[in-house]
């Protein structure tokens, strides 16, 4: 792997929950490197630590030990305020449930991080960037809607817009299609593919092999360690079927 | 079979309640504390009032105080009293004239021969009256209720003095008489049914008839009498008072008092704190109920899936409600039991003083019933409201509950979506950016979710009323301007020339001296002249203050204004007594002469039992008493020093700074109110901290997912806490401000209504607040309490794993 191109890296990353009896060791010393522009998919059985890994490398949770660097900057030693600033300016998030603020219209929800990050004079630029993103993902017509008035697929595309509004270096996604039907899933994954093509680094957790096939590299977690990894190359629509079958076969071998 | 099923059911309810209590310790503890406080204050207040009423009654039985009495200084005609008694034989059961020797507190001192300790009673502002034991009624009794008879050379001192100076049998009480010191040995203390109230302006010392005569001969005392009547079984004290005052020729130079007034004065002066406790507890109960409603609704929302599931398997609504109700019934019961037990301790402490001044209250069935009824009322109200809120269970629809996790039915959900859609169209974020967006989010959230936050402003509003109302009362009664509720203008010095042989001479010399004094200006004297006027029950005495009053500013007229020639201004209670209003005519009689005057105005006055009147005119001699007012010429002069000088020169002139006059009259009342104000402040602040914490605990739990989103997109914990803080402080400030306005408006009316009800002579009180206290310190304390609650509750936010908030 080309070291110079690594953007996100974890070393000996561990996370233990002490609130249970006995304490639950969810991540056990994970070493991980994500190249700039890579689309990494994290898979694994339930309780294997997929989401915990995502939240630990994104600074939402504090790892118990080990460290994480983003673009060469050590993250685990940052205070909450600095870490938040990193999330605000360098990271984007898409969740399984489209978490939005019910008191804001769709567009304001998307604008929220961009406005928070923008200095006063940058406000206009942030607004036109968001409007362009909404246009690109086909949700301009729901800009003034309340979040309870639009479909799940539209909301998830809005989530992607929000995640991209701050021009992040890494986009994190936790089961982004978990709550969607198959047509909406395709709709949303097309959007991710699109974003990846633009050069955005993506780290996505999923349990759906069809969704995982959109990635470039898949790692498989079991009991808090990386059990296996597989490079599958760029996704193209015409090879999609085959990639999916290959991936499924690999996963079956791993006991998925 | 049936009974086993029922038993199992009961056990199920209890087990559910127990599990819930253990699971949500913090919230349930806060609920219990609020309920305990409510029950505690309610029970304490009712117990104290019951004990006080019992104590007063018991002492009344032992001491047999008069049903009507008239104090008097100066000459009187005993034959006229006998004639009056004969004329009203059917109404009067017994009557007597008690002779008394009045001494200034400075004339009394005490010493303890064994140890050489000694002291004087000069600090006391109370009139000291030396009397002998009565034979028919109005007895002075010892601790056991026995009518005591001192031997020659012995004295029984009032309980008040015994307590204050720690006097014990064997101590020596020395009286400075006109012919040297006169020593008496303290034998014990006596309780006085007539003068037991803390507000009573005088107290009685019991001595042997031989000593009484010796003291009378020695001089230096002011002889006074009390004419006292015990009524026949169906007698009416007010009617007798009217008849007495209308009879003419009877001694009337002093305060008339009826039995019911005595009881009211006792209840006011010694029961005020108890009344305040009941008031505080009522506010607390409202707060506890709002709180419960909030918690129950939240619980229904949180457990909507479980409720849906229970409904789905066919458990009737009633039983689901009961499942929840069991828990709240247990909480209410615990609150009432613990509150009641604490109240027993508190009531004992609070009634200790009462039992000492009055008599130990007899323990009867009401002693237990009164607090039990009060506690039962708290319990029934709390459980009733919970039952009402739990009716919401009925409205929950199975599918919505299970699928959408919503307590709303289709229609409600649709309405909510429409409302939210309307709302978001009206709001916009684009005007803000950077850190300013936090404030904007907080405000938007509050505007959208105002209903969810309403508990806090309501609680802070009520608490603001609760703590400012008594504080406003204290500052009003303490204010130099309060004198205007005493029927007099705001002047620096006041002299009361009364109750002596040569009132005209003393007054003339005093006025001349004051007029010649460069330090004083605007010396004016008013004469008190006794007339009679026709009340509903017949002619009654009307003491009128006559003088030239071109511009007596500051008297609190509730209607009309100062009297001009041919007019009279009446105090509120007198206007009531004589059934006249502004513009009406009132015929007043002076012996055989009658004149008709027009009522020019009605003013508030709490002096002389609230029964005063004012006319314009010039009476320079022959009046019953005179009041002289003067102002200080220079700003820096000390009214106290000048008053002392005059007091020395005119010992019977009663010269005092006006403020001291107010303090003497109202000191005890103000002390009681201050105690009530402290109780309200301490409990109020405790409750707002508690409720803020409880509210935020629930609110934060509900807002977790939103906070998780914000955290993920880059808002720091500090910012999230800041938003919660902004929201909390905004609602707390709004509630506090509303409460202050309410206290100043409705609170003032409430205080006026209460004062009207106790017939003190004030019907329309305008608060004279201490602005620093009420509008600066108290709001800051409330905001501080709110801030403290936020700080404690959000402390965990910084440490939390933020992903927990969205992953749940």
Interface residues (C-beta under 8 A of the other chain):
Chain A: X51 X52 X55 X58 X60 X61 X62 X80 X81 X83 X84 X85 X86 X87 X88 X89 X91 X92 X93 X95 X97 X99 X100 X101 X102 X103 X104 X105 X108 X111 X112 X113 X115 X116 X117 X118 X119 X120 X122 X123 X126 X127 X144 X145 X146 X148 X149 X162 X163 X166
Chain B: X416 X417 X420 X421 X423 X424 X425 X427 X428 X429 X430 X432 X433 X434 X435 X437 X441 X444 X445 X447 X448 X449 X705 X706 X708 X709 X710 X711 X712 X713 X714 X715 X716 X717 X718 X719 X798 X801 X802 X803 X804 X806 X807
